């Protein structure tokens, strides 16, 4: 499963996420977040309207953006398969304003199943 979101005005990438199937029904991957975020605050993940989880730390920043590793156990993958959206909540470095970035989970279940099949 992968998704890239672009700024429609300047055509710059805002975020990119990639997830692949892992052992035991889990999923792993990473998200590339935009620059200008408060790195010490990390990123929280929110499935649909559930409460956000614990912050996940950025691992490094590259010319394309800052990386956040993602690892979901089988129970979380099951929730993602039936959810509509995954929101990544970050914080602006300059203003400390919340920056929610929403990813559509439309097609997540079949895409993850396809990566699982390719790995066999």
Secondary structure, DSSP 8 states (H G I E B T S, - for coil): -EEEEE-TTT--EEEEEEEEE-GGG-EEEEEEE-SSB-GGG-BEEEETTS-----B-EEEEETTEEEEEEEE-HHHHHHHHH-SEEEEEEEBTTT--EEEEEEE-TTHHHHHHHHHHHT-
